[in-house]
Amino acid sequence: AQTVTQSQPEMSVQEAETVTLSCTYDTSESDYYLFWYKQPPSRQMILVIRQEAYKQQNATENRFSVNFQKAAKSFSLKISDSQLGDAAMYFCAYKKVNYGGATNKLIFGTGTLLAVQP
Amino acid sequence: NAGVTQTPKFRILKIGQSMTLQCTQDMNHNYMYWYRQDPGMGLKLIYYSVGAGITDKGEVPNGYNVSRSTTEDFPLRLELAAPSQTSVYFCASSYSGETEAFFGQGTRLTVV
């Protein structure tokens, strides 16, 4: 069974600094997707970034980028120039590629609570 | 754009009561999902649907039922509420099995 592990329950970063959130996963599949979701106090789950496993290039969305190491099954999120609005719970998630018509569920890690200090 | 809308946002139920959590999306997505989030945990899939009239169980379906009579709506029914069902419930939708899911704002349910 696939699992997602986030080993950092809490992290803290100074405003304008850079922080990296860790995520590892376990799967025997070769095709899958990885996601980072942000959950602010409002509870809304917001997609931050997405990575397809077949792509070697790391995904980037403005100040957010990932370091995807497929062999090591590692998928870390780097937040550059941290802002107060980045404070939230961040979830790493995995999804197997669907070939057969039925969907595959998102498998979530337990989350990392990020605090941004002014 | 409304996206995924869940109602209610908060609810307190007594043990043994029943209720329906409503979820509707206006993005014409085929796939819809119900997740629950327990404190300090990630989300776990309760039920999902790949289209109107088609539903299937996720990881933690016991105590819940769903229906999907239209593309837009995917209600989650709790029968005989139990304290173990105290959680935050999220509805989500996606265009396909490969595209990202969009989430509603969640329903915080407390069973006392």
Interface residues (C-beta under 8 A of the other chain):
Chain A: V4 Y33 F35 Y37 S42 R43 Q44 M45 I46 L47 R50 F91 A93 V97 N98 G101 A102 T103 N104 K105 L106 I107 F108 G109 T110 G111
Chain B: Y31 Y33 Y35 G40 M41 G42 L43 K44 L45 Y48 V50 D56 G58 E59 V88 F90 A92 S94 S96 G97 E98 E100 A101 F102 F103 Q105 G106 R108
